[in-house]
Amino acid sequence: MPAYNAGKYINEAVGSILKQSYKNWELIIVNDGSTDDTGALIGDFTDPRIRVYEQENKGQCAAANKAFSYSSGELIKFMDADDIISVDFIREQVARLGASKNVIASASWGRFYDDDLATFKLAKKYIVDDCRPIDWLINALEHKNAMMQCAIWLIPRSILERSGLWDESLNLINDLEFFIRVLLKADEIRLTPNAVLYYRSGLPDSLSALKSRAGAESAFNSTLKGTSYILEQESSPRARKVVADCFQNYVYTFYPYHTDLLLRAQNKIAELGGSNAQFTAGGYTDLLTKIIGWKRTKKIKSWWSELNLR
């Protein structure tokens, strides 16, 4: 569990692990140079199964890699410091893996908003059976249900040793590249329907993340690398379509910033045969898009956000 300025949420995240019905676990927390009260809070944990390490701020990927280096388990779960998992989550996933050494367990998930678990709603399942990793990835990307959030997965250590760990050159959407690479090293993805991740949503959008050159480059490189792994394994029309859609969604996310990266994404879309991915939004944004188009809508929203930050 990498932790950076996670003081508001880390007690809930660790609490959901302490409540697990499966007891044979260890939790490695790496405090990634936090400047809030994270260090004090994690220093109060007394359970001997929890170990805490400190490092200067190097980013989530570096902290996750350091935590892995201190771990000893044969099954690995990466967790963010604001994750909450259901009480039988680990027990259910361990049972699904059984004695198999080259399979990965997935889970159910849903969102809750404004830190209120009463708003939780389970996400629709488009993948309801165990399947090959390439089929899981293409199906999930096609339905925009490719939740790569790290706590969903329980991964044998041997798979991580073959796939490699987190790419420390990435700082935004880094989980896309990492989990595509990891999943494709397995023989099978096994769904664990009764293991549920409660995904915290509704936090303020970070305009600075969209405007940041480093963030935009990381997101582009993560998409480029991750989708290349898919095409290396299968360069079929269905694979090319979902990869093109990934780049189209990149354009939708970062427009109107970083025009050179947007152009590179558009060139990739053309190389792959085009994309029919639709711009999706809710509420007033959806209404405005229908009237003036998504590009003008995005420009207005970016102008309005910048105005409010002044």
VOPAGU-2260 file (C-alpha; in pm, 1 decimal, decimal comma):
REM VOPAGU-2260
SITE   aa  ch    i         X         Y         Z
SITE  MET   A    0       0,0       0,0       0,0
SITE  PRO   A    1     168,9     320,2    -116,9
SITE  ALA   A    2      52,6     617,7      88,8
SITE  TYR   A    3      95,4     981,9      -1,1
SITE  ASN   A    4     -99,5    1245,9     193,3
SITE  ALA   A    5    -363,0     982,5     263,2
SITE  GLY   A    6    -449,3    1091,4     614,5
SITE  LYS   A    7    -816,8    1143,9     536,8
SITE  TYR   A    8    -874,6     786,8     419,1
SITE  ILE   A    9    -600,2     550,9     529,4
SITE  ASN   A   10    -769,1     440,9     852,7
SITE  GLU   A   11   -1068,4     320,4     650,7
SITE  ALA   A   12    -845,4     139,2     401,7
SITE  VAL   A   13    -641,2     -37,6     667,8
SITE  GLY   A   14    -955,7     -99,5     870,3
SITE  SER   A   15   -1107,0    -295,2     582,1
SITE  ILE   A   16    -798,9    -520,0     585,0
SITE  LEU   A   17    -803,9    -567,1     961,0
SITE  LYS   A   18   -1168,1    -680,5     931,3
SITE  GLN   A   19   -1091,2    -948,9     672,5
SITE  SER   A   20   -1224,0   -1295,9     751,3
SITE  TYR   A   21    -903,7   -1431,7     597,8
SITE  LYS   A   22    -633,4   -1382,0     860,2
SITE  ASN   A   23    -308,9   -1500,1     699,3
SITE  TRP   A   24    -200,1   -1170,5     546,0
SITE  GLU   A   25      71,6    -910,5     580,0
SITE  LEU   A   26      30,6    -542,8     494,2
SITE  ILE   A   27     331,7    -344,4     375,6
SITE  ILE   A   28     273,5      32,6     382,0
SITE  VAL   A   29     523,8     269,3     223,2
SITE  ASN   A   30     479,0     631,0     325,7
SITE  ASP   A   31     583,7     814,5      10,2
SITE  GLY   A   32     705,2    1138,7     166,2
SITE  SER   A   33     365,5    1251,6     293,2
SITE  THR   A   34     340,0    1605,9     427,5
SITE  ASP   A   35       8,2    1559,7     610,6
SITE  ASP   A   36     -67,0    1337,3     911,5
SITE  THR   A   37     -29,2    1008,6     720,3
SITE  GLY   A   38     296,6     922,5     897,7
SITE  ALA   A   39     147,3     975,4    1242,7
SITE  LEU   A   40    -163,0     773,3    1162,8
SITE  ILE   A   41      16,2     470,5    1023,7
SITE  GLY   A   42     258,2     488,5    1314,4
SITE  ASP   A   43     -36,0     412,4    1543,8
SITE  PHE   A   44    -112,0      73,3    1385,1
SITE  THR   A   45     -17,2    -198,5    1633,5
SITE  ASP   A   46    -114,3    -518,4    1449,8
SITE  PRO   A   47     210,3    -715,9    1399,9
SITE  ARG   A   48     101,6    -809,0    1047,4
SITE  ILE   A   49     139,7    -443,5     944,7
SITE  ARG   A   50     485,8    -309,8     859,3
SITE  VAL   A   51     555,8      51,3     770,8
SITE  TYR   A   52     845,3     194,8     570,2
SITE  GLU   A   53     932,9     552,4     483,8
SITE  GLN   A   54    1080,8     705,1     170,0
SITE  GLU   A   55    1113,0    1050,7      20,1
SITE  ASN   A   56     844,6    1127,9    -234,7
SITE  LYS   A   57     912,5     921,1    -547,9
SITE  GLY   A   58     560,9     847,8    -668,2
SITE  GLN   A   59     306,9     567,2    -640,9
SITE  CYS   A   60     492,8     327,2    -869,2
SITE  ALA   A   61     820,1     351,4    -677,9
SITE  ALA   A   62     638,7     312,1    -346,0
SITE  ALA   A   63     447,8       6,8    -472,1
SITE  ASN   A   64     770,1    -151,4    -596,1
SITE  LYS   A   65     938,6     -87,8    -262,5
SITE  ALA   A   66     645,5    -241,1     -75,9
SITE  PHE   A   67     666,0    -549,0    -297,5
SITE  SER   A   68    1037,6    -582,9    -223,6
SITE  TYR   A   69     960,3    -611,3     148,2
SITE  SER   A   70     673,6    -858,5     104,5
SITE  SER   A   71     698,8   -1233,5     155,6
SITE  GLY   A   72     360,3   -1368,0      44,3
SITE  GLU   A   73     301,5   -1595,0    -252,2
SITE  LEU   A   74     -15,0   -1400,7    -342,1
SITE  ILE   A   75       3,3   -1024,2    -389,9
SITE  LYS   A   76    -258,7    -751,2    -381,2
SITE  PHE   A   77    -167,3    -388,2    -442,8
SITE  MET   A   78    -399,6    -141,1    -270,9
SITE  ASP   A   79    -439,7     233,6    -276,3
SITE  ALA   A   80    -456,2     408,9      57,6
SITE  ASP   A   81    -822,3     503,3       6,1
SITE  ASP   A   82    -947,4     158,2    -100,5
SITE  ILE   A   83   -1217,0     -28,6      89,6
SITE  ILE   A   84   -1276,8    -400,9      33,8
SITE  SER   A   85   -1556,5    -627,9     152,6
SITE  VAL   A   86   -1497,9    -839,7     462,2
SITE  ASP   A   87   -1461,1   -1172,7     276,5
SITE  PHE   A   88   -1270,3   -1025,6     -18,0
SITE  ILE   A   89    -934,6   -1196,0      33,8
SITE  ARG   A   90   -1082,4   -1526,5     150,9
SITE  GLU   A   91   -1302,6   -1546,7    -159,1
SITE  GLN   A   92   -1014,5   -1472,0    -394,8
SITE  VAL   A   93    -774,6   -1713,9    -229,1
SITE  ALA   A   94   -1039,5   -1985,4    -264,3
SITE  ARG   A   95   -1091,2   -1902,9    -633,7
SITE  LEU   A   96    -721,8   -1939,0    -706,1
SITE  GLY   A   97    -690,5   -2262,9    -511,6
SITE  ALA   A   98    -370,5   -2446,5    -600,7
SITE  SER   A   99    -343,1   -2282,8    -945,4
SITE  LYS   A  100     -17,6   -2096,3    -993,8
SITE  ASN   A  101     -75,1   -1913,8   -1322,9
SITE  VAL   A  102    -419,0   -1758,6   -1283,9
SITE  ILE   A  103    -528,5   -1420,7   -1145,7
SITE  ALA   A  104    -843,5   -1350,1    -944,4
SITE  SER   A  105   -1058,6   -1049,1   -1030,2
SITE  ALA   A  106   -1351,4    -911,6    -831,9
SITE  SER   A  107   -1673,7    -714,9    -841,2
SITE  TRP   A  108   -1665,2    -341,1    -788,0
SITE  GLY   A  109   -1880,5     -34,5    -765,9
SITE  ARG   A  110   -1863,7     335,5    -689,7
SITE  PHE   A  111   -1960,7     547,7    -395,3
SITE  TYR   A  112   -1959,7     925,8    -389,1
SITE  ASP   A  113   -1866,5    1207,4    -152,4
SITE  ASP   A  114   -1716,6     961,4      99,1
SITE  ASP   A  115   -2064,2     821,6     168,0
SITE  LEU   A  116   -2090,7     441,3     143,8
SITE  ALA   A  117   -2469,7     476,4     138,2
SITE  THR   A  118   -2433,2     594,3    -223,2
SITE  PHE   A  119   -2256,0     273,5    -328,3
SITE  LYS   A  120   -2380,7     109,3    -645,5
SITE  LEU   A  121   -2239,8    -210,2    -792,9
SITE  ALA   A  122   -2106,4    -170,5   -1147,2
SITE  LYS   A  123   -2267,7    -371,4   -1424,4
SITE  LYS   A  124   -2079,8    -689,3   -1509,3
SITE  TYR   A  125   -1995,3    -741,4   -1874,9
SITE  ILE   A  126   -1763,5   -1031,6   -1795,1
SITE  VAL   A  127   -1946,2   -1297,7   -1597,0
SITE  ASP   A  128   -1728,0   -1603,8   -1656,6
SITE  ASP   A  129   -1367,2   -1705,3   -1617,6
SITE  CYS   A  130   -1180,0   -1628,1   -1938,4
SITE  ARG   A  131    -847,4   -1582,1   -2111,8
SITE  PRO   A  132    -673,2   -1254,9   -2025,8
SITE  ILE   A  133    -685,8   -1126,4   -2384,9
SITE  ASP   A  134   -1061,4   -1187,2   -2395,3
SITE  TRP   A  135   -1105,8   -1012,6   -2060,2
SITE  LEU   A  136    -910,4    -708,5   -2177,4
SITE  ILE   A  137   -1085,3    -671,2   -2511,7
SITE  ASN   A  138   -1430,3    -722,4   -2360,0
SITE  ALA   A  139   -1364,7    -478,7   -2075,9
SITE  LEU   A  140   -1215,4    -210,3   -2300,6
SITE  GLU   A  141   -1497,6    -248,8   -2551,1
SITE  HIS   A  142   -1760,5    -182,9   -2283,1
SITE  LYS   A  143   -1557,6      91,1   -2110,1
SITE  ASN   A  144   -1567,0    -131,4   -1804,0
SITE  ALA   A  145   -1193,0    -195,6   -1790,7
SITE  MET   A  146   -1153,2    -120,0   -1422,3
SITE  MET   A  147    -781,5    -175,0   -1366,9
SITE  GLN   A  148    -791,0     -46,6   -1009,5
SITE  CYS   A  149    -519,1    -231,9    -823,8
SITE  ALA   A  150    -719,3    -370,6    -530,3
SITE  ILE   A  151    -941,1    -573,8    -763,9
SITE  TRP   A  152    -666,7    -824,9    -839,5
SITE  LEU   A  153    -502,8   -1106,3    -643,5
SITE  ILE   A  154    -186,6   -1207,6    -827,3
SITE  PRO   A  155      55,2   -1496,7    -772,9
SITE  ARG   A  156     402,4   -1369,1    -700,1
SITE  SER   A  157     545,2   -1586,8    -976,8
SITE  ILE   A  158     343,1   -1395,7   -1238,9
SITE  LEU   A  159     476,4   -1061,7   -1115,0
SITE  GLU   A  160     829,1   -1195,9   -1127,7
SITE  ARG   A  161     776,1   -1270,4   -1497,4
SITE  SER   A  162     582,9    -957,1   -1591,2
SITE  GLY   A  163     795,8    -708,3   -1403,7
SITE  LEU   A  164     676,2    -447,2   -1155,9
SITE  TRP   A  165     538,4     -93,3   -1188,4
SITE  ASP   A  166     691,8     136,1   -1451,0
SITE  GLU   A  167     838,1     418,1   -1243,2
SITE  SER   A  168     852,3     651,8   -1543,7
SITE  LEU   A  169     470,4     673,6   -1536,0
SITE  ASN   A  170     269,0     885,1   -1292,8
SITE  LEU   A  171     -82,1     904,1   -1444,9
SITE  ILE   A  172    -297,4     613,2   -1568,9
SITE  ASN   A  173       2,6     395,6   -1479,3
SITE  ASP   A  174    -228,4     109,8   -1379,9
SITE  LEU   A  175    -341,7      63,8   -1742,5
SITE  GLU   A  176       5,1     -27,0   -1865,7
SITE  PHE   A  177      88,8    -231,3   -1557,6
SITE  PHE   A  178    -220,0    -449,8   -1542,4
SITE  ILE   A  179    -237,8    -517,7   -1916,0
SITE  ARG   A  180     122,7    -636,2   -1894,6
SITE  VAL   A  181      56,4    -846,9   -1583,5
SITE  LEU   A  182    -275,2    -998,7   -1692,2
SITE  LEU   A  183    -132,6   -1117,5   -2024,0
SITE  LYS   A  184     123,7   -1326,6   -1835,3
SITE  ALA   A  185    -153,8   -1539,7   -1681,5
SITE  ASP   A  186    -340,1   -1834,2   -1831,9
SITE  GLU   A  187    -679,9   -1730,3   -1697,9
SITE  ILE   A  188    -870,9   -1457,9   -1516,4
SITE  ARG   A  189   -1108,0   -1597,4   -1253,8
SITE  LEU   A  190   -1400,1   -1380,2   -1150,3
SITE  THR   A  191   -1472,0   -1364,9    -776,6
SITE  PRO   A  192   -1824,2   -1217,6    -773,5
SITE  ASN   A  193   -1865,8   -1201,7    -396,4
SITE  ALA   A  194   -1543,4   -1005,6    -345,3
SITE  VAL   A  195   -1640,6    -638,6    -374,2
SITE  LEU   A  196   -1423,9    -329,2    -407,9
SITE  TYR   A  197   -1583,3      -4,2    -292,4
SITE  TYR   A  198   -1433,6     254,0    -527,6
SITE  ARG   A  199   -1423,0     608,4    -396,5
SITE  SER   A  200   -1553,2     854,6    -657,9
SITE  GLY   A  201   -1674,1    1212,1    -670,8
SITE  LEU   A  202   -1347,5    1364,1    -552,9
SITE  PRO   A  203   -1278,2    1705,8    -710,7
SITE  ASP   A  204   -1152,5    1683,4   -1067,3
SITE  SER   A  205    -790,9    1786,1   -1095,8
SITE  LEU   A  206    -756,6    2039,7   -1373,9
SITE  SER   A  207    -385,6    2058,7   -1295,4
SITE  ALA   A  208    -353,2    1687,2   -1377,2
SITE  LEU   A  209    -505,4    1743,3   -1721,2
SITE  LYS   A  210    -291,4    2050,7   -1786,8
SITE  SER   A  211      28,9    1895,3   -1654,5
SITE  ARG   A  212     265,1    1802,9   -1934,2
SITE  ALA   A  213     413,5    1522,2   -1727,0
SITE  GLY   A  214      70,0    1377,8   -1655,5
SITE  ALA   A  215     -42,2    1396,0   -2018,8
SITE  GLU   A  216     280,6    1230,4   -2137,5
SITE  SER   A  217     245,3     958,0   -1875,6
SITE  ALA   A  218    -114,0     887,3   -1979,0
SITE  PHE   A  219     -16,3     875,2   -2345,9
SITE  ASN   A  220     283,7     648,8   -2284,1
SITE  SER   A  221      82,1     419,6   -2059,0
SITE  THR   A  222    -182,6     388,0   -2330,1
SITE  LEU   A  223      80,1     336,4   -2600,3
SITE  LYS   A  224     270,9      70,8   -2406,3
SITE  GLY   A  225     -33,0    -107,8   -2266,3
SITE  THR   A  226    -214,5    -135,3   -2597,4
SITE  SER   A  227     102,7    -253,7   -2771,0
SITE  TYR   A  228      98,6    -560,9   -2543,7
SITE  ILE   A  229    -254,4    -637,3   -2661,3
SITE  LEU   A  230    -161,3    -606,4   -3028,0
SITE  GLU   A  231     148,9    -820,1   -2979,0
SITE  GLN   A  232     -73,9   -1101,8   -2858,4
SITE  GLU   A  233    -362,7   -1046,1   -3097,4
SITE  SER   A  234    -374,0    -807,4   -3394,7
SITE  SER   A  235    -729,5    -895,3   -3496,1
SITE  PRO   A  236    -994,7    -643,2   -3608,2
SITE  ARG   A  237   -1153,9    -655,2   -3261,2
SITE  ALA   A  238    -820,0    -586,1   -3092,4
SITE  ARG   A  239    -734,8    -300,4   -3327,9
SITE  LYS   A  240   -1077,0    -147,3   -3268,7
SITE  VAL   A  241   -1050,1    -140,3   -2890,5
SITE  VAL   A  242    -694,9      -6,3   -2908,7
SITE  ALA   A  243    -813,3     273,0   -3140,2
SITE  ASP   A  244   -1092,5     343,8   -2891,5
SITE  CYS   A  245    -834,2     378,0   -2611,9
SITE  PHE   A  246    -658,1     651,7   -2806,8
SITE  GLN   A  247    -989,5     818,7   -2891,1
SITE  ASN   A  248   -1078,3     825,8   -2522,6
SITE  TYR   A  249    -736,7     979,0   -2454,6
SITE  VAL   A  250    -827,8    1258,0   -2697,5
SITE  TYR   A  251   -1164,3    1308,1   -2526,5
SITE  THR   A  252    -994,9    1327,7   -2186,5
SITE  PHE   A  253    -713,8    1571,3   -2263,7
SITE  TYR   A  254    -866,6    1797,9   -2528,1
SITE  PRO   A  255    -798,8    2092,8   -2568,4
SITE  TYR   A  256    -459,5    2063,6   -2396,6
SITE  HIS   A  257    -131,4    1920,9   -2534,8
SITE  THR   A  258    -211,4    1942,4   -2905,2
SITE  ASP   A  259     100,7    1750,9   -3012,4
SITE  LEU   A  260       1,9    1451,2   -2800,6
SITE  LEU   A  261    -354,5    1471,9   -2927,1
SITE  LEU   A  262    -219,4    1465,1   -3283,1
SITE  ARG   A  263      -9,0    1157,5   -3206,1
SITE  ALA   A  264    -317,3     986,6   -3062,4
SITE  GLN   A  265    -522,4    1078,9   -3369,9
SITE  ASN   A  266    -249,2     938,2   -3595,7
SITE  LYS   A  267    -259,0     611,4   -3402,5
SITE  ILE   A  268    -636,5     598,8   -3444,1
SITE  ALA   A  269    -598,1     641,1   -3820,5
SITE  GLU   A  270    -327,5     371,1   -3837,0
SITE  LEU   A  271    -560,2     130,2   -3658,1
SITE  GLY   A  272    -851,7     190,9   -3894,3
SITE  GLY   A  273   -1047,8     451,3   -3700,9
SITE  SER   A  274   -1263,4     461,2   -3389,1
SITE  ASN   A  275   -1637,2     488,1   -3331,0
SITE  ALA   A  276   -1597,7     556,7   -2958,8
SITE  GLN   A  277   -1850,4     816,6   -2847,8
SITE  PHE   A  278   -1789,0    1109,1   -2617,6
SITE  THR   A  279   -1984,0    1034,0   -2300,0
SITE  ALA   A  280   -2089,2    1273,9   -2027,8
SITE  GLY   A  281   -2372,9    1329,0   -1788,4
SITE  GLY   A  282   -2600,9    1611,9   -1683,0
SITE  TYR   A  283   -2548,5    1956,3   -1833,0
SITE  THR   A  284   -2230,5    1847,0   -2011,4
SITE  ASP   A  285   -2423,8    1586,0   -2207,5
SITE  LEU   A  286   -2692,4    1839,8   -2296,7
SITE  LEU   A  287   -2436,6    2098,6   -2406,8
SITE  THR   A  288   -2252,2    1839,4   -2614,5
SITE  LYS   A  289   -2569,3    1758,7   -2807,6
SITE  ILE   A  290   -2618,0    2126,3   -2886,5
SITE  ILE   A  291   -2267,1    2251,5   -2971,6
SITE  GLY   A  292   -2052,8    1935,9   -2997,5
SITE  TRP   A  293   -1796,9    1783,1   -2765,8
SITE  LYS   A  294   -1500,4    2000,9   -2868,2
SITE  ARG   A  295   -1671,9    2330,5   -2795,2
SITE  THR   A  296   -1813,3    2182,9   -2475,5
SITE  LYS   A  297   -1467,0    2080,2   -2357,5
SITE  LYS   A  298   -1324,6    2422,7   -2438,2
SITE  ILE   A  299   -1600,4    2594,5   -2240,4
SITE  LYS   A  300   -1550,6    2361,2   -1942,0
SITE  SER   A  301   -1173,7    2412,6   -1941,1
SITE  TRP   A  302   -1218,2    2791,8   -1961,0
SITE  TRP   A  303   -1471,6    2784,8   -1678,4
SITE  SER   A  304   -1250,0    2566,1   -1458,4
SITE  GLU   A  305    -951,1    2793,4   -1509,8
SITE  LEU   A  306   -1162,8    3098,7   -1432,6
SITE  ASN   A  307   -1273,9    2944,5   -1102,5
SITE  LEU   A  308    -914,4    2869,0   -1006,4
SITE  ARG   A  309    -805,9    3233,3   -1037,7
